[in-house]
Amino acid sequence: MTVTERGGAMPENGPRNGYARREMLGVAGVAACGLALAGCGTGGAKAQPSIKGKVIAKTADVPVGGGTLVEDLNVVVTQPTQGVYKAFSSVCTHKGCAVSAPKENVIRCACHGSEFAADSGKATKGPATAPLASFQVKVEGDGIVVV
């Protein structure tokens, strides 16, 4: 038997199972961290249901230079200029918080202050750097539909 750094005894030919205690503790720690982090990255945002072909908003509910937040679909619908409608994910690309309805052609995230352009979804003020996911839409009657 030899004495390990921590004073414990170890067989002369090494550990019985091929792994030293320190290695086993390290592997266990990494596994525990992996399990704890498995749910990270969503920021509490719900998975987006399929919205293709659905009316997501009425044109009358989307003001020029502003928009509306469709919370149950995780979508923000904008009208940057008269008759032009855009739709984006309402999930901020920084930490997954929900953005607010746009005002003055700016979509804001209250969690950390990120801002996005209402006409493109592009991040214009950080900490977010990636644009909001966009959806192609068209107007059918008085409804805005995801293509």
Sine and cosine of phi, psi and omega as CSV:
sin_phi,cos_phi,sin_psi,cos_psi,sin_omega,cos_omega
0.00,0.00,0.59,-0.81,0.12,-0.99
-0.88,-0.47,0.31,-0.95,-0.01,-1.00
-0.99,-0.16,0.77,-0.63,0.02,-1.00
-0.98,0.20,0.11,-0.99,0.02,-1.00
-0.83,0.56,-0.54,0.84,-0.05,-1.00
-1.00,-0.03,0.08,1.00,0.08,-1.00
1.00,-0.05,-0.02,1.00,0.02,-1.00
-0.99,0.10,0.36,-0.93,0.00,-1.00
-1.00,0.00,0.58,-0.81,0.03,-1.00
-0.67,-0.74,0.64,-0.77,0.03,-1.00
-0.84,0.55,0.51,-0.86,-0.03,-1.00
-0.82,0.57,-0.60,0.80,-0.07,-1.00
-1.00,0.04,0.28,0.96,0.04,-1.00
0.99,-0.16,-0.05,-1.00,-0.03,-1.00
-0.92,0.40,0.49,-0.87,-0.06,-1.00
-0.91,0.42,-0.60,0.80,-0.09,-1.00
-0.99,-0.14,0.10,0.99,0.02,-1.00
1.00,-0.02,-0.16,0.99,-0.01,-1.00
-0.83,-0.56,0.70,-0.71,0.09,-1.00
-0.96,0.28,0.40,-0.92,-0.01,-1.00
-0.82,0.57,-0.68,0.74,-0.01,-1.00
-0.87,0.49,-0.66,0.75,0.02,-1.00
-0.90,0.44,-0.66,0.75,-0.01,-1.00
-0.91,0.42,-0.66,0.75,0.03,-1.00
-0.91,0.42,-0.62,0.78,0.04,-1.00
-0.89,0.45,-0.70,0.72,0.02,-1.00
-0.90,0.45,-0.67,0.74,0.02,-1.00
-0.90,0.44,-0.65,0.76,0.02,-1.00
-0.91,0.42,-0.68,0.74,0.03,-1.00
-0.89,0.45,-0.68,0.74,0.02,-1.00
-0.89,0.46,-0.67,0.74,0.00,-1.00
-0.90,0.43,-0.66,0.75,0.03,-1.00
-0.90,0.44,-0.66,0.76,0.01,-1.00
-0.88,0.48,-0.67,0.75,0.02,-1.00
-0.92,0.40,-0.64,0.77,-0.01,-1.00
-0.92,0.39,-0.55,0.84,-0.05,-1.00
-1.00,-0.01,-0.10,0.99,-0.09,-1.00
-0.82,0.57,-0.53,0.85,-0.02,-1.00
-1.00,-0.04,0.01,1.00,-0.04,-1.00
-0.95,0.30,0.31,-0.95,0.06,-1.00
0.99,-0.12,-0.27,0.96,0.00,-1.00
-1.00,-0.04,-0.33,0.94,0.03,-1.00
0.85,0.53,0.38,0.93,0.01,-1.00
0.99,0.11,0.01,1.00,0.00,-1.00
-0.95,0.32,0.61,-0.79,0.02,-1.00
-0.99,0.16,0.42,-0.91,0.08,-1.00
-0.91,0.41,0.62,-0.78,-0.05,-1.00
-0.99,0.17,0.81,-0.58,0.07,-1.00
-0.95,0.31,0.33,-0.94,0.03,-1.00
-0.92,0.40,0.82,-0.58,-0.05,-1.00
-0.89,-0.45,0.02,1.00,-0.01,-1.00
-0.86,0.51,0.77,-0.64,0.01,-1.00
1.00,0.10,-0.06,1.00,-0.04,-1.00
-1.00,-0.07,0.56,-0.83,0.17,-0.98
-0.97,0.24,0.88,-0.48,-0.06,-1.00
-0.98,-0.19,-0.29,0.96,0.03,-1.00
-0.25,-0.97,0.31,-0.95,0.10,-0.99
-0.99,-0.11,0.62,-0.78,-0.01,-1.00
-0.84,0.55,-0.58,0.81,-0.02,-1.00
-0.91,0.41,-0.34,0.94,-0.03,-1.00
-1.00,-0.02,0.01,1.00,-0.07,-1.00
-0.87,-0.48,0.99,-0.14,-0.06,-1.00
-0.95,0.32,0.49,-0.87,0.09,-1.00
-0.89,0.45,0.74,-0.67,-0.03,-1.00
0.99,0.16,0.02,1.00,-0.02,-1.00
-0.66,-0.75,-0.56,-0.83,-0.01,-1.00
0.10,-1.00,-0.21,-0.98,0.00,-1.00
-0.64,-0.76,0.53,-0.85,0.03,-1.00
-0.98,-0.18,0.82,-0.57,0.05,-1.00
-0.97,-0.25,1.00,0.03,-0.15,-0.99
-0.87,0.50,-0.68,0.74,-0.07,-1.00
-0.93,0.37,-0.30,0.95,0.03,-1.00
-0.95,-0.30,-0.03,1.00,-0.05,-1.00
0.83,0.56,0.72,0.69,-0.04,-1.00
-0.75,-0.66,0.58,-0.81,0.16,-0.99
-0.89,-0.47,0.78,-0.63,-0.02,-1.00
-0.94,-0.35,0.75,-0.66,-0.05,-1.00
-0.84,-0.54,0.33,-0.94,0.15,-0.99
-0.72,-0.70,0.99,0.14,-0.07,-1.00
-0.88,0.47,-0.58,0.81,0.10,-0.99
-0.68,-0.73,0.35,-0.94,-0.07,-1.00
-0.76,0.65,0.86,-0.52,0.08,-1.00
0.99,0.14,-0.01,1.00,0.03,-1.00
-0.96,-0.29,0.88,-0.47,-0.04,-1.00
-0.91,-0.42,0.63,-0.77,0.02,-1.00
-0.74,-0.67,0.44,-0.90,0.06,-1.00
-0.67,-0.74,0.65,-0.76,-0.04,-1.00
-0.66,-0.75,0.36,-0.93,0.16,-0.99
-0.89,0.46,0.62,-0.79,0.04,-1.00
-1.00,-0.01,0.20,0.98,-0.01,-1.00
-0.99,-0.12,0.90,-0.43,-0.01,-1.00
-0.87,0.50,0.67,-0.74,-0.03,-1.00
-0.98,0.20,-0.05,1.00,0.02,-1.00
-0.99,0.12,-0.89,0.47,-0.05,-1.00
-0.73,-0.68,0.15,0.99,0.09,-1.00
1.00,0.06,0.18,0.98,0.07,-1.00
-0.94,0.33,0.35,-0.93,0.06,-1.00
-0.99,0.17,0.72,-0.70,0.08,-1.00
-0.99,0.15,0.21,-0.98,0.00,-1.00
-0.99,-0.17,0.19,-0.98,0.07,-1.00
-0.88,0.48,0.66,-0.75,-0.06,-1.00
-0.94,0.33,0.51,-0.86,0.10,-0.99
-0.68,-0.73,0.66,-0.75,0.00,-1.00
0.80,0.60,0.65,0.76,0.03,-1.00
0.88,0.48,0.44,0.90,0.05,-1.00
-0.79,-0.62,0.77,-0.64,0.09,-1.00
-0.99,-0.16,0.82,-0.57,-0.08,-1.00
-0.90,-0.43,0.53,-0.85,0.12,-0.99
-0.94,-0.34,0.89,-0.46,-0.05,-1.00
-0.95,0.31,-0.35,0.94,-0.06,-1.00
-0.90,0.44,-0.77,0.63,-0.10,-1.00
-0.74,-0.68,0.11,0.99,0.12,-0.99
1.00,0.01,0.14,0.99,0.03,-1.00
-0.90,0.43,0.50,-0.87,0.05,-1.00
-0.74,-0.67,0.54,-0.84,-0.03,-1.00
-0.74,-0.68,0.56,-0.83,0.04,-1.00
-0.95,0.30,0.74,-0.67,-0.04,-1.00
-0.95,0.30,-0.26,0.97,0.00,-1.00
-1.00,-0.08,-0.30,0.95,-0.05,-1.00
-0.72,-0.69,-0.31,0.95,-0.08,-1.00
0.99,0.17,0.00,1.00,-0.03,-1.00
-0.91,0.41,0.67,-0.74,0.07,-1.00
-0.94,0.35,0.84,-0.55,-0.01,-1.00
-0.93,-0.36,-0.27,0.96,0.04,-1.00
-0.54,-0.84,0.75,-0.66,-0.05,-1.00
-0.98,0.19,0.09,-1.00,0.43,0.90
-0.99,0.13,-0.27,0.96,0.02,-1.00
-0.90,0.44,0.64,-0.77,0.05,-1.00
-0.88,-0.48,-0.42,0.91,-0.02,-1.00
-1.00,0.02,0.52,-0.86,0.03,-1.00
-0.96,0.28,0.32,-0.95,0.13,-0.99
-0.93,0.36,0.57,-0.82,0.08,-1.00
-0.90,0.44,0.66,-0.75,-0.05,-1.00
-0.93,-0.38,0.37,-0.93,0.05,-1.00
-0.81,-0.59,0.67,-0.74,0.08,-1.00
-0.98,0.17,0.73,-0.68,-0.04,-1.00
-0.76,-0.65,0.33,-0.94,0.12,-0.99
-0.60,-0.80,0.34,-0.94,0.02,-1.00
-0.99,-0.11,0.78,-0.63,0.10,-1.00
-0.81,-0.59,0.94,-0.34,-0.08,-1.00
0.90,0.44,-0.86,-0.50,0.05,-1.00
-0.96,-0.27,0.21,0.98,-0.02,-1.00
-0.94,-0.33,0.47,-0.89,0.09,-1.00
-0.97,-0.25,0.87,-0.50,-0.13,-0.99
-0.90,-0.44,0.66,-0.75,0.09,-1.00
-0.98,0.20,0.79,-0.61,-0.03,-1.00
-0.99,0.16,0.00,0.00,0.00,0.00
